[in-house]
Amino acid sequence: MPIQITNTIQSTYIFISILIIGIILTFRKKTAGGLSINLTQELKGFAILTIVFAHIGYYLVSDNNFLFPLTIAAGVGVNLFLFLSGYGLVASTLSKNISILQFYRRRLPKLYVPMWLTVLFFLILDFFVLAKTYSLASIGQTLLGFFPRADLFLDINSPLWYFTFIIFYYLLFPLVFYRKQPWLSGIFLFIVSYIVVLWNPAFLSKVIHLYKLHIIAFPLGVFIAGLVFKYKDNLKEIWQKTEYIKIFKKIIYWCSVGLLIWIISYTAYHSNIGESYWLEQATSLLTCGAIIILFLISKLENKLLYLFGIYSYEIYLIHWPIMARFDIFYRFLPAWLATLAYLGLFIAISWFIQKKQIIFKRRSLK
């Protein structure tokens, strides 16, 4: 049952104003170039906010005008996560020569441990607060990381369809990774994922439509990273040559910024949702590309987005069940204040989950 809110437009204006002020006040001069760790975290922070806002505006509350237009880019946020994951895996794997088994031992716990902690938390809450239980088969599937459905109001945590999707890529990545020509790995990953979508197995019938919308982003991240790291010296040389273009540099820069902002705004609003899977996905990836380039050429970095980026994975795991099943803010507070309160709560819980994960890792090493 959607949550009833009042003063939708006013609350939206107040929240967006506070968010803009927060972002402006946390801008700092950029300290590193390229797709650095800081920039990656900023992009993840941007991505998780688009997802949270969309889930609030379109599924949680009764009025879809709440938080608009912050609610129109959830698919873009998912594709950003996938692209950055693929890109990051290539960067990390090229810097370390590890076996397939070592890859799994290092990578899989980073995905599974936070998921197990959050699932256990919600199972306990559901039982004691809502007197809600789940079948042993459902719990077993959940612990394995298999989420064959994405029902917002019946599943333990519906956004976790993404977990199964990303685990598929993580399991496949070290098997197809080709160190000499890493960009080829992206092509292999796309071919395999496309075959799965064409196969359309019955056990994925309730989520295959979501996979169809996002099968390019992760392989594309791998493909782009493979090209970047293979030809990084050539790219560096080209960049250094552009440094000599002084006369039109500022004009070109600000024209590029303006064009990218227009592309992002236009393609996010005219997202082709409901059209063919390929057209919708291509539009979303165009938006993603423009966002990444805009962040890359920006001379500033943002600490607020960086903060949300650090905790983006944990926020993704916890945000929907907390708001949809255990709402403690929207029923008592103005909508704009409730949204701010939830963002703060998500950061606090995510910090706690990361601390627990560090304790788990230390014990496992002993």
C-alpha positions as CSV (number, residue, x, y, z in Angstrom):
1,M,0.0,0.0,0.0
2,P,1.7,3.3,-1.1
3,I,2.3,5.8,1.7
4,Q,0.1,8.8,1.6
5,I,1.9,12.1,1.6
6,T,0.8,15.7,1.5
7,N,2.2,19.0,0.1
8,T,4.0,17.0,-2.6
9,I,5.3,19.8,-4.7
10,Q,6.3,22.0,-1.8
11,S,8.2,19.0,-0.2
12,T,9.9,18.3,-3.5
13,Y,11.1,21.9,-3.8
14,I,12.4,22.0,-0.2
15,F,14.2,18.6,-0.6
16,I,15.8,19.5,-3.9
17,S,16.9,22.9,-2.6
18,I,18.5,21.3,0.4
19,L,20.2,18.6,-1.7
20,I,21.6,21.2,-4.1
21,I,22.9,23.3,-1.2
22,G,24.5,20.2,0.3
23,I,26.2,19.3,-3.1
24,I,27.4,22.9,-3.7
25,L,28.9,23.2,-0.2
26,T,30.8,19.9,-0.5
27,F,32.5,20.6,-3.8
28,R,36.3,20.6,-3.6
29,K,39.1,20.9,-6.2
30,K,39.8,17.6,-7.9
31,T,42.9,15.8,-6.6
32,A,43.3,13.0,-9.1
33,G,42.6,12.6,-12.8
34,G,41.1,9.8,-14.8
35,L,38.6,7.3,-13.5
36,S,40.2,7.4,-10.1
37,I,38.9,5.7,-6.9
38,N,37.5,9.0,-5.7
39,L,35.7,9.6,-9.0
40,T,34.3,6.0,-9.0
41,Q,32.9,6.5,-5.6
42,E,31.3,9.8,-6.6
43,L,29.6,8.1,-9.6
44,K,28.4,5.3,-7.3
45,G,27.0,7.9,-4.9
46,F,25.2,9.5,-7.8
47,A,23.9,6.1,-8.9
48,I,22.5,5.0,-5.6
49,L,20.7,8.3,-5.1
50,T,19.0,7.9,-8.4
51,I,17.8,4.4,-7.4
52,V,16.6,5.4,-4.0
53,F,14.8,8.5,-5.3
54,A,13.1,6.5,-8.0
55,H,12.0,3.8,-5.6
56,I,10.5,6.5,-3.3
57,G,8.8,8.5,-6.0
58,Y,7.4,5.7,-8.1
59,Y,6.7,2.8,-5.7
60,L,6.8,4.0,-2.0
61,V,4.6,7.1,-1.9
62,S,1.2,7.7,-3.4
63,D,2.1,10.7,-5.5
64,N,4.6,10.2,-8.4
65,N,5.3,13.9,-8.5
66,F,7.2,13.6,-5.3
67,L,11.0,14.1,-5.9
68,F,10.4,14.6,-9.6
69,P,12.7,14.9,-11.7
70,L,15.2,13.2,-9.3
71,T,13.2,10.0,-9.9
72,I,13.6,9.4,-13.6
73,A,17.0,7.7,-13.7
74,A,16.9,4.5,-11.7
75,G,17.9,2.4,-14.8
76,V,20.8,4.8,-15.4
77,G,21.9,4.2,-11.8
78,V,21.8,0.4,-12.2
79,N,23.8,0.7,-15.5
80,L,26.3,3.0,-13.8
81,F,26.9,0.4,-11.1
82,L,27.3,-2.4,-13.6
83,F,29.7,-0.4,-15.9
84,L,31.9,0.7,-12.9
85,S,32.0,-2.9,-11.6
86,G,33.2,-4.2,-14.9
87,Y,35.7,-1.4,-15.3
88,G,37.0,-1.8,-11.7
89,L,37.4,-5.6,-12.0
90,V,39.7,-5.1,-15.1
91,A,41.7,-2.4,-13.4
92,S,42.1,-4.5,-10.2
93,T,42.9,-7.8,-12.1
94,L,45.5,-6.2,-14.3
95,S,47.3,-4.8,-11.3
96,K,47.5,-8.2,-9.5
97,N,48.4,-11.6,-10.9
98,I,46.0,-13.9,-8.9
99,S,44.5,-17.3,-9.7
100,I,40.9,-17.9,-10.3
101,L,40.4,-19.4,-6.9
102,Q,42.1,-16.3,-5.3
103,F,39.8,-14.1,-7.3
104,Y,36.7,-15.8,-5.9
105,R,38.1,-15.8,-2.3
106,R,38.7,-12.1,-2.4
107,R,35.7,-10.9,-4.4
108,L,32.7,-13.0,-3.5
109,P,32.8,-12.4,0.3
110,K,32.6,-8.6,-0.5
111,L,29.3,-9.3,-2.1
112,Y,27.9,-12.1,0.1
113,V,28.8,-11.0,3.6
114,P,26.9,-7.6,3.5
115,M,24.0,-9.4,1.8
116,W,23.9,-12.1,4.5
117,L,24.0,-9.5,7.3
118,T,21.1,-7.5,5.8
119,V,19.0,-10.5,5.0
120,L,19.4,-11.9,8.5
121,F,18.5,-8.5,9.9
122,F,15.3,-8.3,7.8
123,L,14.3,-11.9,8.6
124,I,14.5,-11.2,12.3
125,L,12.6,-7.9,11.9
126,D,9.9,-9.5,9.7
127,F,9.4,-12.3,12.3
128,F,9.2,-10.2,15.4
129,V,7.7,-7.0,14.1
130,L,5.4,-8.2,11.3
131,A,5.0,-11.9,12.3
132,K,6.0,-12.6,8.7
133,T,7.9,-15.8,7.8
134,Y,9.4,-17.3,4.7
135,S,9.7,-20.9,3.4
136,L,13.0,-22.7,4.0
137,A,13.4,-22.9,0.2
138,S,13.1,-19.2,-0.1
139,I,15.6,-18.6,2.7
140,G,18.0,-21.1,1.1
141,Q,17.8,-19.4,-2.3
142,T,18.4,-16.1,-0.6
143,L,21.5,-17.3,1.2
144,L,22.9,-18.7,-2.0
145,G,22.3,-15.3,-3.7
146,F,19.6,-16.5,-6.1
147,F,16.7,-14.1,-6.4
148,P,14.4,-15.3,-9.2
149,R,11.7,-12.7,-8.6
150,A,11.6,-8.9,-8.0
151,D,8.2,-8.4,-6.3
152,L,8.4,-5.2,-4.3
153,F,5.9,-6.3,-1.6
154,L,6.2,-10.1,-1.4
155,D,10.0,-10.8,-1.5
156,I,12.5,-10.5,1.3
157,N,14.2,-7.7,-0.6
158,S,13.1,-7.2,-4.2
159,P,16.0,-5.0,-5.4
160,L,18.3,-8.0,-4.8
161,W,17.5,-9.3,-8.3
162,Y,20.6,-7.3,-9.1
163,F,22.6,-9.5,-6.7
164,T,22.0,-12.6,-8.8
165,F,22.8,-10.6,-12.0
166,I,26.2,-9.3,-10.7
167,I,27.2,-12.6,-9.1
168,F,26.7,-14.2,-12.6
169,Y,29.3,-11.8,-14.0
170,Y,31.7,-12.2,-11.1
171,L,31.6,-15.9,-11.4
172,L,32.2,-15.7,-15.2
173,F,34.8,-12.9,-15.3
174,P,38.0,-14.8,-14.2
175,L,37.1,-17.7,-16.5
176,V,37.0,-15.5,-19.6
177,F,39.5,-12.8,-18.7
178,Y,42.3,-12.5,-21.2
179,R,45.2,-10.5,-19.8
180,K,46.9,-9.8,-23.1
181,Q,43.8,-8.5,-24.8
182,P,41.4,-7.6,-21.9
183,W,38.9,-5.9,-24.1
184,L,38.1,-9.3,-25.6
185,S,36.8,-10.4,-22.2
186,G,34.0,-7.8,-22.5
187,I,32.9,-9.3,-25.8
188,F,32.9,-12.8,-24.3
189,L,30.9,-11.7,-21.3
190,F,28.3,-10.0,-23.6
191,I,28.0,-13.1,-25.8
192,V,27.4,-15.4,-22.8
193,S,24.9,-13.1,-21.2
194,Y,23.1,-12.6,-24.5
195,I,22.9,-16.4,-24.9
196,V,21.3,-16.7,-21.4
197,V,18.7,-14.0,-22.4
198,L,17.9,-15.8,-25.6
199,W,17.6,-19.1,-23.8
200,N,15.1,-17.5,-21.4
201,P,15.1,-20.3,-18.8
202,A,11.9,-20.8,-16.8
203,F,13.6,-20.2,-13.4
204,L,14.5,-16.6,-14.6
205,S,11.1,-15.9,-16.2
206,K,10.1,-13.3,-13.6
207,V,13.4,-11.3,-13.8
208,I,14.6,-11.9,-17.4
209,H,13.0,-8.6,-18.5
210,L,15.3,-6.8,-16.0
211,Y,18.4,-8.7,-17.3
212,K,17.5,-7.7,-20.9
213,L,17.6,-4.0,-20.0
214,H,21.1,-4.3,-18.5
215,I,23.1,-7.0,-20.3
216,I,25.4,-4.5,-22.0
217,A,26.6,-2.3,-19.1
218,F,29.0,-4.7,-17.3
219,P,30.6,-6.2,-20.5
220,L,30.9,-2.6,-21.8
221,G,32.8,-1.6,-18.6
222,V,35.1,-4.5,-19.1
223,F,35.5,-3.7,-22.8
224,I,36.3,0.0,-22.3
225,A,38.7,-0.7,-19.4
226,G,40.5,-3.2,-21.6
227,L,41.0,-0.6,-24.3
228,V,41.9,2.2,-21.8
229,F,44.6,0.1,-20.1
230,K,46.0,-1.4,-23.3
231,Y,46.3,2.0,-25.0
232,K,46.8,4.2,-21.9
233,D,50.2,5.5,-23.1
234,N,48.7,6.6,-26.4
235,L,45.7,8.2,-24.6
236,K,48.1,10.0,-22.3
237,E,50.1,11.4,-25.2
238,I,46.9,12.7,-26.9
239,W,45.8,14.3,-23.7
240,Q,49.2,16.0,-23.2
241,K,49.0,17.4,-26.8
242,T,45.6,19.0,-26.0
243,E,47.3,20.9,-23.2
244,Y,48.9,23.1,-25.8
245,I,45.6,24.3,-27.1
246,K,45.2,27.4,-24.9
247,I,43.1,29.8,-27.0
248,F,39.9,27.8,-27.3
249,K,40.5,25.6,-24.3
250,K,38.0,27.3,-21.9
251,I,35.4,27.8,-24.7
252,I,35.6,24.1,-25.7
253,Y,35.5,23.0,-22.0
254,W,32.3,25.0,-21.1
255,C,30.6,24.1,-24.4
256,S,31.3,20.4,-23.6
257,V,29.9,20.8,-20.1
258,G,26.8,22.4,-21.5
259,L,26.3,19.8,-24.2
260,L,26.8,16.9,-21.7
261,I,24.3,18.4,-19.2
262,W,21.8,18.8,-22.1
263,I,22.4,15.2,-23.2
264,I,21.9,13.9,-19.7
265,S,18.8,15.9,-19.1
266,Y,17.2,15.0,-22.4
267,T,18.0,11.3,-22.5
268,A,17.0,10.8,-18.8
269,Y,13.6,12.4,-19.4
270,H,13.1,10.9,-22.9
271,S,14.3,7.5,-21.7
272,N,12.3,5.4,-24.2
273,I,10.9,3.3,-21.3
274,G,8.4,0.9,-22.7
275,E,10.0,0.8,-26.2
276,S,12.2,-2.1,-27.3
277,Y,14.8,-3.4,-24.8
278,W,17.6,-2.4,-27.1
279,L,16.4,1.2,-27.6
280,E,15.7,1.7,-23.9
281,Q,19.1,0.2,-22.9
282,A,21.0,2.3,-25.6
283,T,19.3,5.5,-24.3
284,S,20.2,4.6,-20.7
285,L,23.8,3.9,-21.7
286,L,24.0,7.2,-23.6
287,T,23.0,8.9,-20.4
288,C,25.5,6.9,-18.4
289,G,28.3,7.8,-20.9
290,A,27.5,11.5,-20.7
291,I,27.5,11.4,-16.9
292,I,30.8,9.6,-16.7
293,I,32.4,12.0,-19.2
294,L,31.0,15.0,-17.3
295,F,32.5,13.7,-14.0
296,L,35.8,13.0,-15.8
297,I,36.3,16.5,-17.2
298,S,35.0,18.3,-14.2
299,K,37.7,20.2,-12.3
300,L,35.9,19.6,-9.0
301,E,35.0,16.6,-6.9
302,N,32.1,16.2,-4.5
303,K,32.4,14.9,-0.9
304,L,28.7,14.3,-0.4
305,L,28.5,12.1,-3.5
306,Y,31.7,10.4,-2.4
307,L,30.2,9.7,1.0
308,F,27.1,8.0,-0.5
309,G,29.5,6.2,-2.9
310,I,31.4,4.6,-0.1
311,Y,28.2,3.1,1.3
312,S,26.4,2.7,-2.0
313,Y,26.3,-1.1,-2.0
314,E,25.0,-1.4,1.6
315,I,22.4,1.3,0.9
316,Y,21.2,-0.7,-2.1
317,L,20.8,-3.7,0.2
318,I,18.8,-2.1,2.9
319,H,16.9,0.9,1.5
320,W,13.7,-0.7,0.2
321,P,12.7,-3.1,3.1
322,I,13.3,-0.4,5.6
323,M,11.1,2.2,3.9
324,A,8.4,-0.2,2.5
325,R,7.9,-2.5,5.5
326,F,9.1,-0.6,8.5
327,D,8.5,3.1,7.7
328,I,9.2,5.2,10.8
329,F,9.6,8.6,9.1
330,Y,7.0,9.3,6.4
331,R,4.1,8.6,8.7
332,F,5.3,11.2,11.3
333,L,7.4,13.8,9.4
334,P,7.0,16.1,6.4
335,A,8.0,14.2,3.3
336,W,11.1,16.3,2.6
337,L,12.3,15.8,6.2
338,A,11.5,12.1,6.2
339,T,13.6,11.6,3.0
340,L,16.5,13.4,4.6
341,A,16.1,11.4,7.7
342,Y,16.2,8.1,5.7
343,L,19.3,9.1,3.8
344,G,21.0,9.8,7.2
345,L,19.7,6.5,8.6
346,F,21.0,4.6,5.5
347,I,24.5,6.0,6.0
348,A,24.5,5.0,9.7
349,I,23.3,1.4,9.1
350,S,25.7,1.0,6.1
351,W,28.6,2.2,8.3
352,F,27.6,-0.5,10.9
353,I,27.4,-3.2,8.2
354,Q,30.9,-2.3,6.9
355,K,32.3,-2.4,10.4
356,K,30.8,-5.9,10.9
357,Q,32.2,-7.0,7.6
358,I,35.7,-5.8,8.7
359,I,35.4,-7.9,11.9
360,F,34.3,-10.9,9.8
361,K,37.3,-10.5,7.5
362,R,39.7,-10.3,10.4
363,R,38.4,-13.4,12.0
364,S,38.5,-15.3,8.7
365,L,42.1,-14.5,8.3
366,K,43.1,-15.9,11.7
